[in-house]
Structure formats: C-alpha cells, structure tokens
Amino acid sequence: MSAWIRNDTTPTAPWRIGVDVGGTFTDMVLADANGTIHTFKVPSVPADPSEGVVRVLQTAADAWQLPLGSLLGDCNLFVHGSTVATNTMLEGKGATVGLITTRGFRDSLEIRRGFRENQWDHRRPFPPVLVPRYLRLPVGGRIDRNGDEIEPFVPEDLEAAVREFQLEGVEAIAVALINSFLNPVHEQACAEMLRDIWDGEPDLVSLSSEIMPIMGEYERTSTTVINAYLAPRVVPYLKELNARLASSGLARPFLLVQSNGGMTSVERIATRPVNLLLSGPAAGVGALNAYRSASTTDNLISMEIGGTSCDVMLMGQGTVPVHDELMVAEYHVASPAVNIHTIGAGGGTIAGVDDGGMLFVGPKGAGAVPGPACYGLGGSEPTVTDAQLILGRLREGPYADGSISLSRELAEAAIKQAVADPLGLSIEDAAAGIVRVVEQHLLLAVQRISIERGHDPRDFTLVPAGGAGPMHGAPVGRALGCSRVYIPRHSGVFCALGMLYTDVRHDITRVFLSTVDNAEPDDIEAGFTTLEADARKMLAEEGFEGSAVRLARELDLSYRGQQWVVRVALDADGGRDPADIRSRFEQEYDRLYGHTQPDGTIEISNQRVVGTGLLPELSLGRSERTTKEPVPLETRSVYISPENGWQDIPVFASNELRPGHVLDGPLLIEERTTTVLVGSGDRLQVDDADNLVLELQTIDS
C-alpha cells in the first residue's frame, strides 16, 4: 500500500491535522497513527476564512462517513496557518488605532526612517500612515538613554488622550515611548491606567516594551502600531474558530504557525497577532525539514506556487534564516520571520497586454472567486491555469478533488480575447507566452533569494511545491543550473503538511549595548540566563519540559558605524569567549558580504534566546519497491517547451508509481492536487520515501 496518500480508507486514530488557508484553496493534511497521509483541498472562502476550514474538515469527514465530531475528537494535534493577518494589511482593513508616544515624538511614525526604500523612484508615494496625526497623541515623561527617569510620567496627558480616542472611535491603542526598551516603567503605567479608564478590551492595548523591546524607535513603534491595527480583526477570528472547533469536538485548542516558522497557542498569539503575518507560508520550514533526510541534502530551495502567489525559501546547511526585518504592504515590521521572498505568480495570476503592447503576467490574481476563466465561476480574465490547460498540461474535467471542473472552451475564449487577438498570435502561442513569462518571474524570484544573498543555486536541490509548482519545476531548475529537482508527492498541500512537522517556538530578545571586547562575560551570561528562564517558563505553560525543550543562544552584531546587524548563533553555553564571538561574526559576515574588517570594533545590540518545544517525531510509512513497469493512463498532445514544441507524450497516474520506477521524459504525472511535467531529456525516479526525483538535462548538456 502506498503510504503517502490514501483517501479511500478510513484513517487509524489518533491523528494530526494541518489546515492551511490560502488565497485560492484551503488545504488539509491528516497523518494517522500508521503514518499514512490523507489530503483534501477545497476552494477558500475569502469573506470568511473559518468557513473554508470547516468545509475542508467536513469534506474529509464525509469522505470517510464519519461525524465531524469523531474526526476532531480523535485529533491529538490541530495546526492552522492563516492569511487573515496578511490580508488585513494588504487590504488596509485593520482597526482604527490610537498611538500614545513621548512628547516631541508624535511624528516619528510618519517621518519613518528618513530615506526612501527605492532611491531612484522619488515620486513614489509612501503608504498611508496607519495612525493619522490627530490620533497620535503625546504624554509627558521621559526615560534617558541609560534607562533612568529624567521626567515623571504625566497621567493627566493620558486621560486627555483617551477621551479623544473615545470620541474618535478608536478600537485599539498602541503605546510606544522613547527608550522604553531600557526601562518600561512609563509604558507599564500607561497600561495600568488604560485598564481602568478605557472602555476597550485589555488585549487591544499594545506596549512596545512587550511587543518588540529593541533599539530603533521607528521600527519598534511601527511594529507596535501594526500589532494594534491587526488585533481587533485577527483575535476575534481566532477565538471564534477555536470555540467553533471545540464545540464540534476538538478536545484541545489548535496551534498557529507564526512568522518565525514555529507554532504557538491561540492564547499566547492573542497579544501578538503581528507574529502571524507569514502564518501559512512559514510552515514551509517544517516541510523542508521533513524532506531533508529523504532528499539526502541539507541545501534545498522551495518554490511553493499556489493559486495566488509564489513563496520562495532557501534552506542552507539544514537551516532557514530568520530575520527581524519584514516588509508587508510596504510597512516595516520588526518581528522574527523566516526569510521568504513572495511574488504574485500563481496558477490564478492574470495575464494580459499592457498599453505598450507588451504581454504581462501578474501580479494581480483571480483569487478563489471568481478564479481562472476555465473554472466556470464567472472569471473572464486569462490566467496561468488557463494557459496550462490550453497547452495540454492540465486535463479537462474534475479538478481539486472534484470541487471544480476545468473547461478548455472557457480558457480559449479568455486567452483569445485578452492576449491572442491583441498580439496577433494563435491561442496556443499566446498560452505558451504566458507560461514563459511567468517562469521568468519565478526564475528571478529564486535568484533573488539565492544569488543575491551569496548562494549558488547550482549547489541546491529545487523543491517545487504547491498545486502549480511541479509544472514549473523542471524549466526553472534547468534555467538555474540545478541538476536535480525534488518533487514531494504531496506538494499540492506542502505547507499544510509542513505544519505537522513544525515545533512550538518563541524568540525572546533583550537589548545589550556593548562591544565584544568590552562586554563583561558575566553580564552576557546573566542576560542569557534570564532569557532562558523566560523561554522555559513560556514553553512549560504550553506543556513542554525536560528533553522536549531546546534552547539556542544568539547575538545581534555589527561593525561600529553600521546600521544593520548580523544574527550570529552561539553554542548552548556560548557568550563568554570574545574570540569565539568575533570568529563566528566574521565568518558569517564574510559569507554575506565577501569581506571583513580585520581588527574592526564589533558592537553587540541584542541578546536572543530561541526556545523550541519539540513535538513527538512524525514517522510516515513507506511503500515497497517494485519492478513492475507502470502503465500510462493515456497519450496526450502536450506543449513541452519552446525548443521541443508539441509532442504526444504518456500521462501517468501518480498513485501507480512506486519506489524503483525510473521513467525518461517527456511525460506528465497527474496527482489529485498537482501535475508534474517531466521535460525532454530529463529522468524521473521514485525514491524510497515515495517522492519524485528529477535528474535534469541541464542547458550546458
């Protein structure tokens, strides 16, 4: 029996469930006690994402003729990845926020960093300030650069500000006072007063000294404001979904994927919804960890292409970098986040011809509603999915577990009107052009996260994932110079599966201002000891103790005079040896920038402890090897590439392929949630983990 996907047999309890809500589809993965993976996919419900979660669960329950209560009752781990926070930012539908700041610093949020992100585009306007000036109100009181109080807090100023906020309908309050990262006493005084005089929920008050206690006034303020902006939209959704699932039979609260690639509870994230901005895509870290051993390499680049976007992530030497710098909708967020590069290039990305007569693809997408034209749900603009259908790479008829039926006639009409006729091309040539353009976008996205950051993609294995990824894996991998492409069987539910391999994680930071040479080792050790105690306490509250707890130490370092820091990992008891710190910093700095400053002064900005709660390892079953040759479903005329044109090629059902099978391209492999294109000259093998390995014919060969 194939151990990777089975939906035709009832799973064996207990099981784990991961649900990923994307812009186009909501994916579910269930891993049962036998290590068997079961997958489901339904269209998302943008107006109410929780409805998509319930629908995919009900679809699974119906498939096995189980009550929904039984499905949830036998679940010992439920993990959710949600785009609610991201969509709130992208759509500008957050709460009305009031900002309390130190007198004289009312406009810091609007001044921003004082320079443009793109120095060549002077006319590009900044995004709207999330808090208009009349809702940015100052209070008296001052903490100096040493953390000492030099002016007392003025409670009357806060009372006046709250009265103004109440008149203006403020839903959430952000408090960001100067130097509060050194001494939070004034922010804490604000919080105590607000609990008494403000009629809003206490959870809707965000303190910068709690959200992100770092040096950098603008970044700290911006992050705190965004946290407040998200809270009234995100927290009620999470609490309502938690209650809905509990009433349906889920015995324990679900966990959420955070931007840092780890999980946490609904209760803990309720005060920090800003940490959910990459929830969903960040689960790709768990997926890459799941495939590391099977792919026999620690150097992987995932290219997860869904219906709306493409998320690219690089794992080097078994680690996906985590940074404290995130840009969402052009707003700065200083929150721990995995290094993901996202572009608007997915199956539902819209194509057309611009005013200059040039073909464009993206970044706008058709979304779940109305979706690509071929879905027959009212969409009329051509998308990448329509083009793939025209090129024979997708089959007409039922798609995505039968929830959608693809129509070639509708796809042809859309491409003819919007692309083929304006450019004077045949429908087939127009479709080929759409695919070629989107693959250039994908290529540039992978180069952005690899070559531009000091990595040679030829040293990596490309992992195309998502419903649309395996269709583009071979062409993009070949253009990158990769010799191998690793395609997970369940690539169509990549992030949902990754959630089941994700551990609980907390990043805890404290400011430590010194130089490496002048810092007292005992002071560094004391700081780490405090952070580790905090991490252990947080993890204990979530049920992790003893060997289930892993702690890692890090320092934020830079050469004197530099604004940006480099995150450097230390040993478990590291921090006492200045020579070791310098060596680690220079090694990482040289990797990133290609040089170092011999004998340069190295400054410490922050200490950090990453606390991880390790979940029991998920072990998947494996299929037996076979020598029996697979039989194709059919032979179909398919457009392979600009060099190879149209060819009649075999189409195989994925569930007929087993370890030991070796096939030479060109060919197609159809699976329930994706389709794999194997190019001319490429060789496909099924490895012992049931995944597909493409050995590419490179451009040089």
N, C-alpha and C positions, 0 to 999 in steps of 0.2 A: 504493500500500500504506500502511496506517496504520502510523505509526512509533511509536505509543505503547505498544501491547500486541500481541504476537503470540506465541502458544504453539504454533501449528500448523506452524511452520517451524523447522528446526534453526538455532540462533544461529551467528553468524560469530565465530570466535576472533580475538584473545583477548577476554575479557570480565571484567567486575567483578560481584561478587556481594555483596549485603547480606542478612543474615538477622536478623530481629527476633523475639525470643521474647516473646510477650505472655502475659497470664493465660489467654486463651481460645484464641488462634490463634498459630501460628508462621508468619511471612510471609517470603517470599523474593522478591527482585528481582534479575534478571540484565540488565545492559546490555551488549550486544555491540558489536563493532567498527563496525557500521553505524549505531549509535545507536538500535537497536531495543530496547524494553523488553519483558521477559518476566517474568510474575509467577506465583507459586504460593502457596497457603495450605493449611495442614493444621492439625488440632487440636493444641494444645500437650500436652505430657506433664509435668504438674506434678511427678510423682515423680522425673523425670529429664529436665530441660530439654534436655540434649545429645541425647537421643533424638529430640526434636522437630526439632532442627537436622538430624540425619542423615536423618530421614524426609522433610523437605521437599526436601533435596538429592536423595534417591533418587527422589522423585516427579518432579522435573524431569528427572533422567537417564532415567527410564523413559518419560517423555512424548516424548523425542527418540530413544529407543532407543540411548542412549549408556551405556557403563560409567561408574560413579561416578568411577572414576579419570580418565577422559577429561574429565568435567565439571570436576573440581577441577584437573586438570593444565593446562588451558587458561585458568585463572583467574589474572589478574595482580594482583587486589586482592580480598581477602575481609574484609568488615567485619561485626562481630557486635555486637548490642545485647542485653543480658541483664538479666533481672529477678532474678537469683539473689541479689544483694546486698540488693535491696529486700525480697524475700520473706523472707530470713533475718531482717531487722529486724522486719517486720510479724508474722511467725510466732513470734518470740522463740526461734529455734533456732540462735543463734550459739554460739560456743565458750565454755568456762569460762576466764575471764580473770583474771590476777593483775595488780594495779596497784602499781607502785613509785612512791612520792611522797616529798616532803620531810617530815621530822619536823615534826609540828604541823599538817599539811595533809591528814591522812588522810581527813577527812570532807568536803572541798571538793566532791567529785563528788556527794555526797548532798545537801549544802546547796543545790546548784545556784546560781541567780542571786539567790536570796533573795526572789523575788517570784513571784506566780502569773501564768501566761500569760493567764488569764481572771479578772480581779479580782472578777467577780460570782459566780463559782462556787467558793465556799470549801470545799465538801465534796468536790469532785472530787479523787480521789487522784492523786498524781504517779505516773508509770510506774515500775515496779520499777527499782532501781539495777542497772545491768548488772554491777557488781562488788560483791558483798556485803562488809560491813565486815571480815570475817575474812580476806578476800583483798586488802584494801587495806593494804599494809604500808609503813611509813616507813623511810627511811635517813637517816643523819646527813650533814651537809654543807649549805652554804648559799652561794648567789650573791646579791649585793645588787642594788639597782635600777639600779646603774651597770654591772653585768656583772662586778664584781670578786668574787673568792672571799673570803668572810669566815670560813667554817668549812670545813675539809677534808672531802672525801668519806670515808665510813666503810665500807670494803669488807666488814667483818665483818657489818654490818647486811644487806647484800645477800645474803651467803652464807646467813644465817639465814632470810631471806625466801624464797630459792629452795628451801631444804629444806622449808619449809612448803608452798610451791606444789606441790612434787613429791608430798607426802603427800596433797594435796587434789585431785590430778588436773588441775592447770592445763594448758590446751592452748596458750595464748598469753600473752605478757607485754606490758603497756603501761608505759612509763616516762615520767612527767610531773613534772618537778622545777621548783620555783619559779625564775622568771627565766631558764630555760634558753634562751629565745628571744634573750637578750642574750649568753649565754655557755654553750655546750652541753657544756663540758668534763666535768661530772659525769655527764650522760646518756651521753656517749661512753665514759666509764669503766665505767658500768653495762653498756653493750653489749659491751665487750671482755671483761668478766668473764663475762657470760652465755654468750658463745660457748664458754667453757671449762668452766663448771660446770653449765649447764642442758642437759638431755638432749633438748630440743625443737629444732625447725628454726630456724636463724638468721633466716629470713624471717618467723618468727612473733613476733619482738621488734619492737615499735613504739616509736619515740622521738618525743616531742612536738616536739623541735627539728628533726626531719626531716619529720614529717607536716604540721604547721601551726605554723611558728615565728612566732607572733603574740602580742601582749599580750592578756590576757584569760585568766586561769588556768582558769576553769571551761570555757570554750569549747575551749581547747587540750587540756585533759585529756579532756573528753567526746569530742572528735574522735579522739584517740589511742586511747582505750578502744574506741570503735566500730570503728576500723581493726583492732585486735587481735581484737575479737569476730567480725569478718567473715572474717578471713584464713584460718582453718582450714576454712571452708566454701566460700569463693569460689575461692581459689587452686587447690586440687586440681581443682575442676571445670574451670577454665580450662586448666590444664596437661593434664588428661586429654583434653579436647576438642581441644586443639591437637595432641596426639600422635595422636589418632584420625583427625583430618582429614589429618595428614601421612602417616600410614600408608595412607590411602585415595587419596593422590595430590596433595594440596595442596603446592605447591613451596615456599611461603613462609609464615611464621607469620601468623595472622589478626590484624587490628587490632580494638580495642574502642572503643566510644563511651563517653566519660566524661561526668560530670555537667556539665562546662563547655561541652558542645556540640562538643568536638573529639575526636580519636581518639588512641590510644596503643597501644603494643605490650603483649603479654601479659607479657613480661619486666619491663617498667617498672611495670605496674599491680600486679604480684605483691606489691610492698612497700607499695602504697597502694590496696587494694581499696575503701577508703572513698570514693574518687573515682568509683565505679561505681553509686552509689545512684540516679542518674537515668539510667543507661545504658538506651538504648532511647528513652524519650520525648525525651531531649535531642537525638536525631537529627532532631527536627522543625526545628531551626535550619537544618540542611542542606537540608531540603525547602523551607522558606520562601525560602532563598537561591536555590534552583532556580526558584522561581515568581516571584521579584521582577520580573525583566525581562519575562516573559510577561504578567504581570498589570498592567504599566505603573504600578506604585505601590510605594513603599518602606514603606507603612503597612499592615501585614497583621496579622490576629488569627487564629491557627489554633485550631480546636476539634476535636481528634482524639479520636473516640469509638470505642473498641474494644468488646470483649465485657465487660470488667470495669470500666473507668473512662473518664473523660474528662480529657484533658490540654489545658489552655488556655495559649497562649503569645502574647505580643504582640511584634511587630517594629515599632519606630518609627524612621523615617528610616533604614531598612536595617539596624538593629542590634537584636538581642535582648539585654536587660540580663543581666549575670552578677553574682551576689552571692556573698558569703562566708557567707551565713546560710541554713541549710537545716534544716527540721524533718522527721524521718522517724519515724513511730510515737511522736511526742511527745518524741523525743530531739533535742538540739541538735547540729548538725554544722557546723563552721566550715570548709567546703570549697567551692571555686569551683563554682557551679552556676547554670545558666540559670534565669531566672525563670519557673517553671512552676507553675500552680495546678491541682491534681488533685482531682477529686471521684469518689465512687463512683456513676457514672451511665454505664452502657454498655448494649449490647444484652442482656447477661445479667444486668442488675440486677433483683433480685427485688422484686415488688410484693405488697402485702397490706393488711389492715385492722388497725389497732392496737387496744388495749384501749379507747380512747376513741371507737371507731367511725369513725376517720379513715383515708382512703386514704394509704398511704405507698409510696414507691418508693425503694429503696436505704437505706443504702449497700451492704448485703450483696449479693453476686453469686453466680450459679450456677456460675461458672468454666467450665473446659473439661470437667470431669467433676463432676456429670452434665450440666451445661449446661441451657439452656432446656427446658421441657417438650416443645416441638414437635420437638426433636432426636430424641426417642425413645430416649434413652440412660439413662433411669432418673430423670430430673428430674421432679418433680411440682409445684414451685412456679412460679407465673406470672412471666414476665419481660417486659421491654420488647420483645424479639424476638417473643414470643408475641402481644403486643398488636398489633404491626405486621402480623403475619400475619393476625390477625382483621380488621384494617382494610383488607385487600386490598393493602397496600403491598408486601408480600413475596409471592412466588409459592410455592405448594406444590410439593414435589418437591425435586430435587437442589439443593444449595447448597454454597458454598465448594469449587469445583472438583469437586463430586460426592462429597466426603468425608462429607457429611451430607445427610439428606433431611428436609424440613420437613413436619410433619403438622398440619393445621388442627384435626383432631379432638382431638389431644392438647392443643393450645393452648386450645381452647374448654373442655375439661374442667378444666384448671388454673385458668383465669380464673373460670369459673363457681363453683368450689368456694371459692376463696380471696378473691375480690373481688366478683363479681356478686351471688351469693346473700346474703352478709353485708350488702351495701349496698342490696339490693332493686333492682338495676339489670339491664338486659339485658346479655348478654355483650358486645355491640358498644359500648354506652355505657361499660361498665367498661373496655374496652380503650382507648377514646378518653380516659377519665380518666387512665389510666396514662401515656399519651403526653403528655397536657397537663401532668401533674405533673413528669415527667422534664424536659420542656422548660423549666419554670420553674427547675429546678435548673441546667440548662445556662445559662440567661439570667443567673442570679445569679453563676455561675462566671465568665462573660465580663465582667460588670460589676465583679467583684472585681479582675480584673487590668487593667481599663481605667479605669473611672470612679473607683474608689477610689485609683488611682495617678496621677490627674491627666490622664487621656487621655479624649477624647470619642470614643466608638465610631463616631459618625457620620462621623468623619474617616478611618475604616479600612475596608478590604475584609475581609469574613469569609471564611475558608478552612475549610469543614467537611471533615474528613478522617476516616480510619479506616473500618472497614466500616459503621458506623452513622451517621457524621457527615452525609453528604449527604441523609439522610432528614430531618434536623432543621435543616439549614442555612437554608432559606427562612423557617420560622417564627421561629427565634431571631434571624436577621438582621433580620427585619421588626420584631420587638419592640425591638431595639437601636436602630433608626432607620437602619440601614445601607441604602444604596441599591443596593449591589452585593454579590453573593456569588460567589466564585471557587472552582469545584469541579475539582480535579485529576482527570484521567482515572483515574489510579492511586491515588485517595485511599484505597482499601482497604488499600494497602501503603505508606502515607505515610511512616512512619519508616524502613522498610526501604529505600525509595528515597532518603530523606534521607541515609542512611549513605554512599551513593555520591557525594554532594556535600559530604561532611564532610572537613575538613583535620585534620592532626595538630596538637594544641595543648597547650601547657604554660603554666600560670600559676605564676610564681615570685615569692615575696614576701620582703621583709626589713623589719624594724622600723626606723623612722626617726622619732625623737621630737624634735619641734621645733615652732616656729611658722613660718608662711610668712614673716613679716617678719624673723625672727631667723636663719633657716636660711642657712648658707653655700652659695651656688650651687655651689661646687666640691665640697662634701660631697654635695650632691644628685646632681651629675653622676657622682661617683665611685661612688655607690651604684648608679645606673642602669647604669653601665659594667660593674660586677661582675655584676649580674643578667643583662645582655645576653650577657656571655661565657658564663654558665651555660646560658642558653637556647640559644645557638648550639651549645654542646657537646652538649646533650641531643638537639637536632634532627640534628646531624651523626651521632650514634650510630644514628639511625633513617633515615639516608640523605638528609637534606635539607641542601643547602648553596647558597651564592650567591643567585641570584634566587628560589630556591624557599623562602627564609626571609624571614618578615616579623616585625618586632618592633614592639611598641606599648608605650608608657610610660603608667603610671597612678599617681595618688596617692590615698590614703585620707585625706580631710579632714573636719574638723568645726569648729563654733564651740566656743570654750572652754566647758567645763562640760557639754557634750553627750556622751552615751554612744555614740550611733550615728554612723557615718561615712558619707560620701558618696563614692562612687568617681568620680574625675574623670580623663578622658582628656587626655593632653598630645600635643603634636606629637612627631615622631620624635626631635628633639633638644631637646625641651622640658624645663623644670625650672629654668632659670637666671633667669627673669624673675618676681619675686614678683607684679608687677601682672597678668601673664598668668594666673598660678595663681589669684589672687583672682578675676579676672573669670570664669574658667571655673567655679570653685566656685560663685560667686554666681548665675551663670546656671542651673546645674543645681539648686542649692538652691531657687531661685525657682520653677523648673518643678515640683519635687516638692512644695513646701510653700506656695507662693504669697507668700512674703515673704523678706526678707534682713535681716541686722543691719549696717547701714552702719557701717563702721569697726570692726566686731567682730573680735576676735582669732581667727584661723583656725589651727588646730593640724593638724600632719601626724602621722599614726600609722604608715603603712606606705608603702613604695615597692613597685611591682609592675611586672613586665615580662611581657607575654603574647607568647610565642613561637609562631609558626604555621609549620608545614611545608606548603607549598601543593602539592596534588596536581595532575597534569595535568587541565585542564578537561574535563568530560564533556559532549560535544555530542550531543544527541538529534536524530534525523531528524524531518522534518515531512511531513504529508500534503498533497496538492494540494487546492486549493479546488474545490468542486463547486456546480453549480446544480440538480442533480437532487434532487427532493424525497424525503425518507426515507419509507418505508412502515412504519406501525406493525405490531408483531407481533400485537397483539390490542387489543380494547377491554375494559376491566375495571371493575367497580364498586369504587370506592375512596373511603374516607373522607378528605376533603381537609382540613377544618378545622372548628372549631365554627361558624363563620359560613357556610361553604359546604356542610357536611354531606357526604352520599354523592353521588357523580356517576359516570357512565360516562365514563371517560377513556381516551385512547390510551396504549399502552405501547410504547416504542421500545427496540430493541436498541442498546446503546451503540456497538458496532462498525459500525453503519450511519450514524452521524453523522460528518460531515466539516466542516472549515472552510468557512464560508459558509452553513451551515444556521442558520436562525432559526425558532424554534418558540414559540408562545404557550401558556401553561398554562391549565388544569391538565393535567398529564401525568406519566408515570413514565418513567424511563430505567433499564434494567436492564443492569448490567455484571457481570463474573464475580465481583468481590469486593465490590460495593456496589450500592445502588439510590438513585436521585436522585428526590426529589419536587419538582416544579415547581408552585407554587400558582396559584390563580386570579388573573389579572391580571398575573402575572409573565411575563417574556420571557426565553427561553434562546437564547444564541448560542454557536456553536463558534468559538473564536479560532484564529489561525494556528498556535498551539502544540498544537492538538487538545484543549485544555481547555474546560470548560463555564463560561460566564459568565451568571449570573442577574441581570437587571435587575429589582429588586423593586418591586412596588406597595407603597409604604410605608403605614403606618397613617394618616398625615395625608392622603394622597391618596385 
